[in-house]
Amino acid sequence: MTYSEYGDPSTLELSDVPRPKVGPGAVLIRVERASVNPVDWKVMSGGLDSLIDAFFPVIPGWDVAGVVEAVGPDAPEFAPGDRVASYGRKDVIHGGTFAEYVALPATSVAAIPEGVSFDAAAGLPLTGLTALRSLETLELTGEDTLLIHAASGGVGYLAAQLARERGATVIGTASADNHEKLRSLGVTPVAYGEGLVERVREIAPDGVSAVADFVGGVREETLAVLTDGGRHVSIADPSVEEAGGRWVWVRPDGPRLRTLLEKVAGGTLHVDIDRTFPLAEAAAAFESSMQGAASGKLLIDATR
């Protein structure tokens, strides 16, 4: 699946492109599943053009789960036949994961433990690594009370689970339809929107010690509920750095992804899947993501 210029999902088309070369330290993955993230269609619209060069035609997609087809020189960690997953962001936008094959640095690839499906493995990399990096940046501990903005979203849902595993008290914003989903994780849900500060203060009268913003546009609410000396991060609003927070970007990281996959295998981390689209219907998957109606990850089946 490729696009030859920036645009909307209508620019996507099925195309034949050469199989990727497998250079030193790289692995060639036969793709079973990819997953859709909002950044994929933001990239397609030109939203990251000021940060990352694009070489057309572009194959979209950064998340992947599949089977190692071949390894390049100096990639002893993997062998053909291994089941693997990766957050496959590269230094340029060109050869992504919405394809039959993708070549990626071995350092960004992780083996999939036994018992973890391709679906779960493909839905985990970007969102899981973003959640983990956010909590690591916050230096979150079991002594913290954490407010998560958009706690039922792709990143927030995983961050909530990881935070609860650390013993933190978690408050999460979500629509009423997703409140029970959060309660099942041990998270106290609150409705977002007008009156949020007051609702959070009812739960945590002294404020919260940490905030993770996964939606943007909530800096003032964050500051209003944060205790003196509290920490806050955002993946959506760089202006938080003007207010003592950290703007977080996720990095490809095979070892950390392996840690997350092991949590999935052990049953302590759940990846919520909404539905799966054939590769030929990638445009429809993008449209669904843009509408924000999915209740879990949207996957691409590259085998059909």
N, C-alpha and C positions, 0 to 999 in steps of 0.2 A: 504494500500500500504506500503510495507516494503522493507528494504535492510538489508542483514545479514553481509555485509562487506563493507568497503570503496571501491568506484569505480565510474564508469560512470553511465548514466541512464539505461544501460542494466542490472544493478544489481537490479532494482526495480521489484517487483512482487506482485501480489495480494495474500494476506494471511489472514487466519482467526486467530485473536488474541482475548484474553479475553476482555470483556468490562471493561474499566478502573474503578477502585474503586474511590469513592467520599469521600475524607477525610474531616476533619474539615476545615472550611473556603473555601471550594472548591465547584465548580459547574460542573455538567456533561452536556456537550453541544452535542445535536444531530446536526451533521454538515450538513449544506446546501451547503455552499461554503467555499473553502480555496483559497488562492492565492499563486502564485509562485513568489519568490524573488530570485535574484542571490545567496544570502547567502544559500539558500536551497541546491543547487547543489554544492556549495563550501563546505558546511558541509559534504555532501555525499561523496565528494572526499577526505575527511580527512583534509580539510583546517583549521578547528578550533580544531583539536585534541590536540594542545598544550594548549588550553584555557578551553575546556569543555570536560568532560568525556562522552563517548558514550557507551550505553549498547544495544547490539544487541539482537534481530532484532530491527532496528530503523524505526519508522514511521516518515517520513519527514513532514515539514511544520510548520510554526509559526503563520500565519494569519488564522483567522476563522470567519465565521458568521453562526449563526444557532439558535436553539431553546433550552432553558434550559429543560433538561430531568429530572434532579434531583438535589437537593442541599444537601450538607453535613451539619454536625452540625456547628452552628455559622456562617451561611451565609445568614443573613436575608435580604440582599440587593436584592436577586433574588428569583423567584418562578418558578416552572415548567410552561412552556408555554411562558415565556418571550423570546422575540427576542433579541439576544445579539451578540456582536462581541468582538474580543480580539486579541492583539499581545501576543501570547502564548509561548514565549520563556521561557524555564525552566532552572534550574541549571544544568541539565544533558540532553543529547540528547538521547531521547528514544521514548516517546509517543507524536507524533506530530499531526497535523491537517488533514493530508491526510488520513482520516478514517471516519467511520460512527459516531464515538463518540470520544470526547476528554474531559478529566477532567483538569480544570484549577483553579488557585486561584481566588477567587472572586475579589480580589484587582486589577487584570489585565483585568477584564471583564467590558464591558460597555453596557448599554441598547441601542438598536437601535431605534432612534426616528421614529415616524409614518411618512410614506412617503419616507423613505430611503430603497432601495432595498438590498437584501442579496448580490447582486453583488457589489454594491458600498461599502457596509459595509465591505465586505471581502477584497476588494482591497485597503482599507485605512490604516489599523493599522500600519504595519512596516514603510511604506513609509511616512505616515502622521505624525506619532510620531517622526520619524527621522527628517523630515523637521521642525517640531515645536521645537524640542530640539536644532536643529542647530541655528534657529533664536533666541531662548531664550539665547543660549550661546553667540551669537553675541550681545545680548542686542539691537536688531535692532529697530530703530524708524523711524518715518516719515522724519527725517532729513537726513537719510542715502542714499547714492547711493551704491547699492549692485550689485556685479558681481556674477552670479551663473554659475559655470561650469557644463555643462550637464543639462541645464534648461528644456529640453523637456523630460528628463528621468523620471522614476517613482517618485523619491524623489524631483528632481528639479522642476517638473511641479507643485507639491503641494506647495513647498517652494516659488515658484514665486507668486502663488496666495495669500499665507499667507503674504508675504512681501508687495505685493501691497495693501492688506487690511490694513496693518499698515501705508500705505502712503509713503513707500520707493520708490525711483526711482530704477528700476531694469534693468540690462543688463544681457542677458542670452546667453551662447554659445549653438549652436545647428547646425545640418546640415541644408542646405538650404531648404530641404523638410519640415522642422518643423518651419521655420521662421514665417509663417503666423499664426501658432498655438500659438506662443508666442506673436505676435502682438495683437492677440485677447484678451490677458490677460493684455494688457498695458505694455508689456515688450519689450525693444529694443533688437532685436536679432543680434548676431554676429556669423560669422563662426568660428569654432574652428580650431586649427592647426597653421601652420607657419604664422607669421604676426599678431597673435592674440593681442599682446601687442599694436601694432600700431593701430589696429582697435578699441580697447577699448579706447585708448587715443584720437582718433578722436571724440568719443562720450563724453568722460569725460576727458577733457584736464588736469584737476587738479588731476586726479586719482579718485579712488573709496574708500569709507570709510570702506567697509566691503566686504568680499569674502566668499562664501560658495562653497566648492569643493565637488562635488558628483561623481567624476570620477577617480581622482588620476592622478599622473604624471604631475601636472601643478603648482607645488610649485613655480618655478622660475617666471612663468608668473604672478602668484598671487602677489608675492613680487614686481614685476616690475610695477604693476598698483596700488598698495596700497598706500594710503596717509600716511604720518608720523602719528603714533598713531592709524592707522587703525587696524581693527580686522579681523581675518580669522580663519575659521574652515575647517576641512576635515573629511569625513567619510571613506575615502579610502587611506589616506596617513599619517601614524603616524609620519612621519618625520617633519610634520608642527610644532610639538611642539619644535623642535630645532630652529625654526625661529619665535617663539613667538605666534604661533597659538595654536588651540585646536583640538585634535583628538576626535571626537564625536562618542559615541555608544548610541544607543537607549535603553530605559528601558521599560519594560511592565508597563503600567500606565492606569488603567481603567478610572479615572476621566478626564485625559487629552484626552483620546480617545473619551470620551463622548462629550467633547467640540468640537472636530473635527467633529464628527457625526452630532452635532447640526448645524454646519456651512454647512454641506452637505444638511441637511434638509431645511435650510434657503436659499439655493441657492447661497451662497457666496463661496463655495468650490466644485469643480467638480472633480470626480474620473474618469479618462479615462480608459475604458475597451477595450482591443483588441479582445480577444476571450475566449471561455470557453471550457474546455476539460472534458470528462467524467473521473471519478476516474481511470478507467482501462487504460486510455491513459496518465497517469501522466508522463511517460517517454518521450512521444512526447512533452508534455508541457515543460519539462526540456530542451529538445533539442532546442525548439523554443527560450527559454530564453537564452540559451548559445550562440545561433547564433546572438542574439541582434537585431532581425528583427521586434520585436513587437513594435507597436506604442502606446501601453497602457498596462494595467495590464493583465496578463494571469491568468485565474481562473480555479479552479478544482470544478466540480459539483459532490459532494459526494453522491448524490441521484441517480446517474446513472453510 
